[in-house]
Amino acid sequence: MLSALLELKNIETYYGPVMAIRGISMEIPEGKIVCVLGANGAGKTTVLKTISGVMDPQKGTVRYKGEEIQARDPDWVARKGIAHVPEGREVFPFLSVEDNLRMGAFSRRDSHIGEDLELVYGYFPILRELYRQQAEYLSGGQQQMLAIGRALMLRPRLMLLDEPSLGLAPRLVHEIAEIIVRVNKEQSVTMLLVEQNAKMALNIGDYGYVMEIGRIVMEDTCERLRNATDIKEFYLGMKDEGVRGSRRWKRRKTWR
């Protein structure tokens, strides 16, 4: 892989006595889209929370641009250029669309915030139309656009995206995926994308990790993962001709 913008080494993170991440290591190359796949409870969200400072790891290191950032406060991590788009959007429901976007620039002291508002509205024209609307009245897809736009207002170098397709119609999933790719290419924002929608993630990602029960069980380029038998059957719902008719629960993943 290319030189890493972000590097996790032997991370262990707990919820009380329960180990949620079991000594994982991963590298996020600058300028790439890296996806983390897995079912509910695999530990994907905990990875992002550990990076952004919401949770502290008990063991291991998180390095961003060569600097250790584990156990730092979330606002300190954000000021370093890491924007976290959480699962469930978590917009400010009683603030307007524009005020939500401006909250993303809370740590900035430069004079270019207005320019970046225009940039966000360029990616999400519907937000310009609804800029005075309270965020609680937006649809799920519009709230997801708002959450991504709010993160862009930080002018991030790295964006952490937690299940951006969750609860969205297929058309909106496709639209959000296209925006992620555009922001990655046009704004040079590195993306760490956590998803259960393996098809979407593998179609837009460069490299991928597969997690189960807090550990990484597989990693490779997204192109190779798309063609891996286990990924096709257990995450993409596809079966090779040779196993057609066999019962799914009789098959074991090769990484077990």
C-alpha positions in Angstrom: 0.0 0.0 0.0 1.0 3.7 -0.3 2.3 5.7 2.6 -0.3 5.8 5.3 -2.1 9.0 6.3 -3.6 7.1 9.2 -2.2 4.0 10.9 -3.7 1.8 13.6 -1.4 -0.7 15.4 -2.7 -3.5 17.7 -5.7 -1.5 18.9 -7.8 -2.9 21.7 -10.9 -1.0 22.8 -13.5 -2.0 25.4 -17.1 -1.2 26.4 -16.7 -1.8 30.1 -15.4 -5.4 30.5 -16.3 -6.3 26.9 -13.5 -6.2 24.3 -15.0 -4.6 21.2 -11.8 -4.4 19.1 -9.4 -7.2 19.4 -5.9 -6.0 18.5 -6.6 -4.8 15.0 -4.1 -3.0 12.7 -4.8 -1.2 9.5 -3.4 1.5 7.2 -5.3 4.3 5.4 -3.2 5.6 2.5 -3.6 9.3 1.7 -6.0 10.1 -1.1 -7.7 6.7 -1.1 -11.1 5.4 -0.1 -10.7 2.5 2.3 -13.8 0.6 3.4 -14.4 -1.6 6.5 -17.1 -4.2 6.0 -18.9 -6.4 8.6 -22.2 -7.2 10.2 -23.7 -5.5 13.2 -21.5 -6.0 16.3 -18.3 -6.5 14.3 -16.7 -3.5 15.8 -16.7 -1.2 12.8 -18.2 1.8 14.5 -15.9 1.4 17.5 -12.9 1.7 15.1 -14.1 5.1 14.0 -14.9 6.2 17.5 -11.4 5.2 18.6 -9.9 7.2 15.8 -11.9 10.4 16.4 -11.4 10.3 20.2 -14.9 9.4 21.3 -13.5 6.3 22.8 -10.0 5.6 24.2 -8.2 2.4 23.3 -6.8 0.4 26.2 -3.9 -0.8 24.0 -2.2 0.1 20.8 -1.5 3.3 18.8 -3.3 5.5 16.3 -1.0 7.6 14.2 -2.2 10.4 12.0 0.5 12.0 9.8 3.0 10.2 11.9 1.7 11.7 15.2 0.1 9.6 17.9 -3.5 10.8 18.5 -5.1 8.0 20.6 -7.0 9.1 23.7 -7.1 12.7 22.6 -10.3 14.8 22.9 -12.6 14.7 19.9 -12.3 18.5 19.4 -8.5 18.2 19.3 -8.7 15.4 16.7 -11.2 17.5 14.6 -8.8 20.5 14.6 -6.1 18.2 13.2 -8.3 17.7 10.1 -10.3 14.5 10.9 -14.0 14.8 10.3 -16.4 12.2 11.7 -19.8 11.6 10.1 -21.5 9.4 12.7 -24.0 6.6 12.2 -27.5 8.0 12.3 -26.4 11.5 11.0 -26.8 13.2 14.3 -27.6 16.6 12.9 -28.7 19.4 15.2 -32.5 19.1 14.8 -33.6 22.5 15.9 -30.9 24.4 13.9 -31.4 25.4 10.3 -29.6 23.6 7.5 -27.1 26.5 7.1 -26.5 26.8 10.9 -25.8 23.0 10.9 -23.2 23.5 8.2 -21.6 26.4 10.0 -21.3 24.2 13.1 -18.9 22.1 11.0 -16.6 25.1 10.8 -16.7 25.9 14.6 -12.9 25.5 15.0 -12.0 27.6 12.0 -10.8 31.2 12.2 -10.2 31.9 8.6 -12.3 34.1 6.2 -13.2 31.4 3.7 -16.3 29.8 5.4 -18.7 31.5 2.9 -16.7 29.9 0.0 -17.0 26.5 1.6 -20.7 26.9 2.1 -21.0 27.5 -1.6 -18.8 24.4 -2.2 -21.2 22.3 -0.1 -24.3 23.7 -1.8 -22.6 22.8 -5.1 -22.4 19.2 -4.1 -25.9 19.2 -2.5 -28.1 21.7 -4.3 -31.2 20.6 -2.3 -29.5 22.0 0.8 -29.3 25.4 -0.8 -33.0 25.2 -1.4 -33.7 24.2 2.2 -31.0 26.4 3.9 -33.6 27.9 6.3 -35.3 24.7 7.1 -34.9 23.1 10.5 -32.8 19.9 10.2 -35.4 17.8 12.0 -37.8 18.2 9.0 -35.4 16.9 6.4 -35.7 13.5 4.9 -33.2 10.8 5.9 -31.3 11.2 2.7 -31.2 15.0 3.1 -30.0 14.6 6.6 -27.2 12.4 5.4 -26.2 15.0 2.8 -26.3 17.6 5.6 -24.0 15.5 7.8 -21.5 15.0 5.0 -21.7 18.7 4.1 -21.1 19.7 7.8 -18.0 17.5 7.8 -16.7 19.2 4.6 -17.0 22.5 6.4 -14.1 21.5 8.6 -11.9 21.3 5.4 -10.8 17.8 6.5 -7.9 15.9 5.3 -9.5 12.6 6.4 -13.2 11.9 6.7 -14.7 9.0 8.7 -18.0 7.9 7.3 -20.2 5.5 9.5 -22.9 3.7 7.5 -23.8 6.6 5.1 -26.2 4.3 3.2 -28.1 3.2 6.3 -31.9 3.4 5.8 -31.7 5.1 2.4 -33.5 4.1 -0.8 -31.3 2.6 -3.5 -31.4 5.7 -5.6 -30.2 7.8 -2.7 -27.5 5.2 -1.8 -26.2 5.6 -5.4 -26.3 9.4 -5.1 -24.4 9.4 -1.8 -21.8 7.0 -3.2 -21.2 9.3 -6.2 -20.7 12.3 -3.8 -18.2 10.4 -1.7 -16.2 9.6 -4.8 -16.4 13.2 -6.1 -15.3 14.7 -2.7 -12.4 12.2 -2.6 -11.2 13.1 -6.1 -12.0 16.8 -6.3 -11.1 17.8 -2.7 -8.3 15.3 -2.1 -10.1 14.0 1.0 -9.1 10.6 2.2 -12.1 8.5 3.2 -12.5 5.7 5.7 -15.9 4.2 5.0 -17.6 1.8 7.4 -20.5 -0.1 5.7 -22.8 -3.0 5.9 -23.7 -2.4 2.2 -20.7 -4.3 0.8 -21.8 -3.8 -2.8 -21.7 0.0 -2.5 -18.5 0.1 -0.5 -16.6 -2.3 -2.7 -17.7 -0.5 -5.9 -16.3 2.8 -4.8 -13.4 1.8 -2.5 -9.7 1.2 -3.3 -8.9 -1.1 -0.4 -11.0 -3.0 2.1 -11.0 -4.7 5.5 -13.5 -7.3 6.7 -14.2 -7.4 10.4 -15.9 -10.1 12.5 -16.3 -10.0 16.3 -13.7 -7.2 16.7 -11.0 -8.6 14.5 -9.9 -8.2 10.9 -10.4 -11.5 9.1 -9.6 -10.4 5.6 -8.1 -7.5 3.7 -7.3 -6.8 0.1 -8.0 -4.4 -2.8 -11.7 -3.9 -3.3 -11.5 -5.4 -6.7 -10.1 -8.6 -5.3 -12.6 -8.6 -2.4 -15.4 -8.3 -4.9 -14.3 -11.5 -6.5 -13.5 -13.5 -3.3 -15.9 -16.4 -2.9 -16.6 -15.7 0.8 -17.3 -12.0 0.1 -19.6 -12.8 -2.8 -21.6 -15.4 -0.8 -21.7 -14.0 2.7 -21.8 -10.2 1.9 -23.0 -9.8 -1.7 -25.6 -12.6 -1.6 -24.1 -14.4 -4.6 -23.2 -18.1 -5.0 -20.9 -19.9 -7.4 -22.5 -22.6 -9.6 -20.7 -25.3 -7.6 -22.4 -24.4 -4.3 -25.8 -23.6 -5.7 -28.4 -25.6 -3.8 -26.2 -26.1 -0.7 -27.5 -24.6 2.5 -25.8 -21.4 3.5 -25.3 -22.4 7.2 -23.4 -25.5 6.2 -20.7 -23.4 4.6 -17.9 -22.0 6.7 -16.0 -18.9 5.8 -12.4 -19.8 4.8 -11.0 -17.4 7.4 -12.4 -19.3 10.3 
